[in-house]
Amino acid sequence: MSSPVASVIVPCRNAEKTVGASLAGPLASSLRELEVIAVDDGSTDGTLAALECIAAKDDRVVVLSSGGKGVSAARNMGLDAARGEFVFFLDADDIVEPDMYPRVVEAMRRDCADYCRVAHDEVFPLTGQRYPFPLKADYRFSSNEDIVSKYIPCYFGYSFANVREWYSGTPLFSRREMGTVWSGAFRLDVIRNNAIRFDESIEINEDAMFLCEYLLRSNSTTVVEDVLYHYMLSSTGSLNVKTSGPEFFKNKLRLLAKREELDVKSGGRLTSMYAASCVFSLLEILRASFRIKGCLFRGLSTFRRYGSDPVVKVALRHFPISWRKPVLAMAVLACRFVSPLFFRVKQ
């Protein structure tokens, strides 16, 4: 195959039992000009052997090894190797409908779109029970200004406006979409021309940060509203490990730094979109300091570092308070009280 239309990047770690079914979707697609870049991320089971067996039967499959550096490093390696006009991501334990690829490519070409969002559902593998996640809005935008002001807020964080709506009865998640890269498609030239990469230092919300950086550089978007991607739920995923151990604190600091970095790249257009998230994270860090065993000192140290950040200090000062949420109100007031005593003053 000289030049594929689409590249499907699949990070794989200990996915011996599921990767065959996952790759079956793209390989069965009517879009034959397609390459599958499967990146083994240091698997300790038979994942690599399974990938090599699949590749031996279909020369559209490329197998790489990233040495166990994490999902972001695996995806970056896949991006380096990609040759397609369009880029898709697939997790090695999920299932995708074969017609997702031609339909998304058709939609992106028709609408001259840089990004396409696809509806998905969540599936319990043991029971087959499905929970659909239809798109919450028609995300068709034809200007960068509209993408930044109307689309990025769905992924970047919570604003004070979101909090005020929450106080009035609107669920906090009402306008949020899952910040995942597997539920959409990208153009490789936009990624490479703007040097967009997954931040390998972030272990939670790395998808959302990549997506937001990409959308910052996009000029048009489109959607496919049918459910074409099936996200398989697992009771033993790595997310629980990442939120219940010492890495939780480091990730909070790195995520804040990444948000601030993207805010600078946007010319300050993202500031209001994550102000409330800064305060929520500050409170999460304090709670985790006592919740995570053996992390009291580290947690309180992170709480001080996080709360000393100038962006966080401003957000804490202006966070809207309502006694409809009394626990939150008391927690915010307590943080404001200790702020001049506990948080560092910027020199």
matplotlib code that plots the C-alpha trace (Angstrom):
import matplotlib.pyplot as plt

x = [0.0, 1.6, -0.3, -3.1, -6.1, -6.3, -4.0, -5.5, -3.2, -3.7, -1.7, -1.6, -0.7, -1.5, -4.3, -3.7, -7.3, -9.0, -6.7, -7.8, -11.4, -10.4, -8.3, -11.0, -13.1, -10.6, -9.3, -12.9, -13.6, -14.6, -12.0, -9.1, -6.6, -6.0, -3.1, -3.2, -0.3, -0.3, 2.2, 3.0, 3.5, 5.7, 3.2, 4.1, 1.6, 1.2, 0.1, 3.2, 3.0, -0.7, 0.0, 2.8, 0.5, -2.2, 0.5, 1.7, -1.7, -2.4, 0.4, -1.7, -0.8, 2.4, 3.7, 5.9, 7.2, 7.4, 9.1, 6.4, 6.6, 2.9, -0.1, 0.9, 4.4, 2.8, 0.4, 3.2, 5.2, 2.2, 1.9, 5.5, 4.9, 1.5, 1.2, -2.5, -4.4, -6.7, -5.8, -7.9, -7.2, -8.4, -8.0, -6.9, -9.9, -12.6, -14.7, -15.3, -17.8, -16.1, -18.0, -16.8, -13.7, -15.3, -18.2, -15.9, -13.6, -16.5, -17.9, -14.6, -14.0, -17.5, -17.4, -13.7, -13.3, -10.2, -11.9, -14.9, -16.7, -18.4, -21.1, -20.2, -21.7, -20.3, -20.6, -20.3, -18.4, -19.8, -23.4, -23.5, -25.5, -25.0, -25.3, -25.4, -23.7, -25.2, -23.6, -24.9, -24.9, -24.4, -20.6, -20.4, -18.3, -16.7, -14.3, -11.5, -13.3, -16.4, -14.4, -12.5, -15.4, -18.1, -16.3, -13.2, -15.2, -16.8, -13.4, -11.1, -12.6, -15.3, -16.0, -17.6, -20.6, -20.9, -20.8, -23.6, -25.7, -25.1, -26.3, -29.5, -30.2, -28.3, -26.1, -22.4, -21.7, -24.6, -22.5, -19.3, -18.2, -15.7, -12.3, -11.2, -9.3, -10.8, -14.2, -13.1, -10.7, -7.9, -5.9, -2.3, -1.1, -2.7, -1.0, 2.5, 2.3, 1.6, 3.8, 0.9, 1.9, 0.5, 2.1, 3.8, 4.1, 0.3, -1.5, -5.1, -6.9, -4.0, -6.5, -8.5, -5.3, -4.3, -7.8, -7.9, -4.5, -5.6, -8.9, -6.9, -5.3, -8.5, -10.8, -13.7, -15.4, -18.1, -19.9, -21.2, -24.1, -24.5, -22.9, -19.8, -17.4, -18.0, -16.1, -15.7, -16.0, -13.6, -13.8, -10.0, -8.8, -5.7, -7.7, -8.3, -4.6, -3.9, -6.4, -5.6, -1.8, 1.0, 0.9, -2.4, -0.7, 2.0, -0.6, -2.6, 0.4, 1.3, -2.3, -2.4, 0.8, -0.5, -3.7, -1.7, 0.6, -2.4, -4.0, -0.8, -0.9, -4.5, -3.6, -5.5, -8.8, -9.0, -8.6, -12.2, -12.9, -10.9, -11.1, -13.5, -11.6, -8.6, -10.6, -12.2, -8.7, -7.3, -10.1, -9.5, -5.8, -6.7, -9.2, -6.8, -4.1, -6.1, -7.7, -4.7, -2.7, 0.8, 0.4, -0.4, 2.8, 3.1, -0.6, -0.3, 2.9, 1.1, -1.9, 0.5, 2.2, -1.0, -2.7, 0.4, 0.0, -1.1, -3.9, -5.3, -5.1, -7.2, -9.7, -10.0, -10.6, -13.4, -15.0, -18.8, -20.3, -23.9, -25.3, -27.2, -23.9, -22.9, -20.0, -18.4, -19.0, -17.4, -14.4, -13.8, -14.1, -11.7, -9.1, -9.5, -8.9, -5.6, -4.5, -2.4, -0.9, -0.4, 0.2, 3.4, 3.5, 4.9, 8.2]
y = [0.0, 3.2, 5.9, 5.0, 7.2, 6.5, 5.5, 3.7, 3.9, 1.2, 1.3, -2.3, -3.4, -6.9, -7.1, -10.6, -11.7, -8.7, -7.2, -9.7, -8.6, -4.9, -5.0, -7.0, -3.8, -1.7, -4.7, -5.5, -1.9, -1.2, 1.5, -0.7, 2.1, 1.9, 1.0, -0.2, 0.8, -1.4, -0.3, -2.8, -0.9, -3.3, -6.2, -9.1, -11.5, -12.8, -9.4, -9.0, -12.5, -12.0, -8.8, -10.4, -13.2, -10.7, -8.7, -11.9, -12.4, -8.7, -6.4, -3.4, -4.0, -2.5, -3.7, -1.4, -1.6, 1.5, -0.2, 0.2, 4.0, 4.5, 5.0, 8.5, 7.4, 4.6, 7.0, 9.4, 6.5, 5.7, 9.3, 9.3, 6.3, 7.3, 7.9, 8.4, 11.6, 10.9, 9.6, 7.4, 6.0, 2.7, 1.1, -2.5, -3.7, -1.8, -2.6, -0.4, -0.8, -1.4, 1.4, 4.0, 4.7, 5.3, 7.3, 9.6, 10.1, 10.9, 13.4, 15.1, 15.5, 16.7, 19.3, 20.2, 19.4, 19.1, 17.1, 14.7, 13.6, 10.2, 9.0, 5.9, 3.6, 1.9, -1.9, -4.3, -7.2, -9.8, -9.0, -7.2, -4.3, -1.1, 2.5, 4.9, 8.3, 10.4, 13.7, 16.5, 19.1, 19.5, 20.1, 21.5, 24.6, 26.5, 28.9, 28.7, 31.3, 29.2, 26.1, 27.8, 29.5, 26.8, 23.4, 23.4, 24.2, 20.7, 19.2, 21.7, 22.1, 23.7, 27.5, 29.6, 29.8, 26.0, 26.2, 28.9, 26.7, 23.8, 25.8, 26.5, 22.8, 22.0, 19.0, 19.9, 17.4, 18.5, 20.1, 18.0, 15.4, 12.7, 14.1, 11.0, 10.7, 7.4, 9.0, 11.2, 11.6, 14.0, 15.2, 14.2, 17.4, 19.5, 17.4, 17.6, 21.2, 22.3, 19.7, 18.4, 15.6, 13.6, 14.9, 11.8, 13.3, 13.3, 10.0, 11.3, 13.6, 13.3, 12.6, 15.8, 18.0, 16.5, 17.1, 20.7, 21.5, 20.1, 22.0, 25.2, 24.7, 23.6, 25.7, 23.4, 20.4, 17.9, 14.9, 11.4, 11.0, 7.2, 5.0, 3.5, 3.0, 0.6, 1.4, -1.7, -1.1, -2.9, -3.3, -3.6, -0.7, 1.4, 4.5, 3.4, 2.9, 6.4, 8.0, 6.1, 6.3, 8.8, 9.5, 11.3, 14.3, 14.6, 14.3, 17.2, 19.5, 18.4, 18.8, 22.3, 23.1, 21.7, 23.8, 26.9, 26.1, 25.7, 28.9, 30.8, 29.3, 30.4, 34.0, 33.7, 32.5, 29.5, 31.1, 31.2, 27.7, 26.0, 28.4, 26.3, 23.1, 24.7, 25.0, 21.5, 20.0, 21.9, 20.4, 17.0, 17.2, 18.1, 15.2, 12.7, 13.7, 12.0, 9.4, 7.8, 5.7, 7.0, 10.2, 12.8, 14.7, 14.4, 15.4, 18.5, 19.5, 19.2, 21.1, 24.0, 23.9, 23.8, 26.5, 28.8, 28.9, 32.4, 31.1, 28.9, 31.7, 34.0, 31.2, 30.5, 34.2, 34.5, 31.0, 31.5, 30.2, 29.1, 27.6, 25.2, 23.3, 23.9, 21.4, 22.9, 26.5, 25.7, 24.0, 27.0, 29.5, 27.4, 27.4, 31.1, 31.5, 29.5, 30.9, 33.8, 31.5, 28.3, 29.2, 30.9, 34.5, 34.8, 36.7]
z = [0.0, -1.2, 0.7, 3.1, 3.6, 7.3, 10.1, 13.1, 16.1, 18.7, 22.0, 23.5, 27.0, 28.2, 25.7, 24.5, 25.0, 23.4, 20.7, 18.0, 18.3, 18.5, 15.3, 13.5, 13.1, 11.1, 9.2, 8.0, 6.9, 3.4, 3.5, 2.3, 2.1, 5.8, 8.0, 11.6, 13.8, 16.8, 19.5, 22.2, 25.5, 27.4, 27.6, 29.9, 28.4, 24.8, 23.3, 21.1, 19.7, 19.0, 17.1, 15.1, 14.2, 12.9, 11.0, 9.3, 7.8, 6.8, 5.6, 6.6, 10.2, 11.5, 14.9, 17.0, 20.6, 22.9, 25.8, 28.5, 28.7, 28.9, 26.6, 25.6, 24.5, 22.6, 20.8, 20.0, 18.5, 16.4, 15.3, 14.2, 12.1, 10.7, 6.9, 6.5, 5.7, 8.7, 12.1, 14.4, 17.8, 19.1, 22.5, 22.4, 24.5, 22.6, 19.6, 16.6, 13.8, 10.4, 8.7, 11.1, 9.0, 5.6, 7.1, 9.1, 6.2, 4.0, 6.5, 7.0, 3.3, 2.6, 5.3, 4.9, 8.6, 10.7, 13.4, 13.5, 16.7, 16.7, 19.2, 21.3, 23.9, 27.0, 27.2, 30.1, 28.5, 30.9, 30.4, 27.1, 28.6, 26.7, 27.7, 24.8, 24.9, 22.1, 21.3, 23.5, 20.7, 17.0, 17.0, 13.5, 13.5, 10.6, 12.4, 15.0, 17.1, 17.4, 18.1, 20.9, 22.5, 22.0, 21.6, 23.8, 26.9, 26.6, 27.4, 29.1, 32.5, 34.6, 34.6, 37.2, 34.9, 35.0, 38.8, 39.0, 36.7, 38.9, 41.9, 40.0, 39.4, 36.1, 36.5, 36.4, 33.7, 31.5, 28.8, 29.2, 26.7, 27.4, 26.5, 24.6, 21.4, 20.3, 19.8, 16.9, 14.0, 13.2, 10.2, 10.3, 8.7, 11.4, 14.1, 12.4, 11.3, 14.8, 16.6, 18.7, 21.0, 23.9, 27.1, 28.4, 32.0, 32.4, 33.2, 33.6, 31.2, 28.7, 26.0, 26.7, 26.7, 23.3, 21.9, 23.2, 21.8, 18.5, 18.5, 19.2, 15.7, 14.0, 11.7, 11.1, 12.8, 12.0, 13.5, 12.9, 15.2, 15.0, 17.6, 15.9, 18.8, 21.7, 24.8, 26.9, 30.7, 33.0, 36.8, 37.0, 34.9, 35.6, 36.4, 40.0, 40.5, 39.2, 41.5, 44.7, 44.8, 45.1, 41.3, 41.9, 43.4, 40.7, 38.0, 39.4, 39.3, 35.8, 34.6, 35.9, 34.2, 30.9, 31.2, 31.8, 28.9, 26.5, 27.9, 27.0, 23.5, 23.1, 24.0, 27.3, 25.7, 27.9, 31.3, 32.4, 31.1, 33.9, 36.8, 38.8, 38.0, 39.8, 43.0, 42.6, 42.2, 45.2, 47.3, 45.8, 46.7, 50.3, 50.6, 49.0, 51.5, 54.2, 52.0, 50.4, 52.9, 53.7, 51.6, 54.2, 54.0, 50.3, 49.9, 52.1, 50.3, 47.0, 48.4, 49.3, 45.9, 44.0, 46.1, 45.7, 41.9, 40.9, 38.7, 41.5, 44.0, 41.8, 41.1, 44.8, 45.6, 43.0, 43.2, 43.5, 46.8, 47.4, 50.6, 48.4, 48.5, 52.1, 52.3, 49.2, 50.5, 53.9, 52.2, 49.9, 52.8, 54.8, 51.9, 51.6, 55.3, 55.2, 51.9, 53.3, 56.0, 54.1, 50.4, 49.3, 48.1, 44.7, 44.8]

ax = plt.figure().add_subplot(projection="3d")
ax.plot(x, y, z, "-o")
ax.set_aspect("equal")
plt.show()
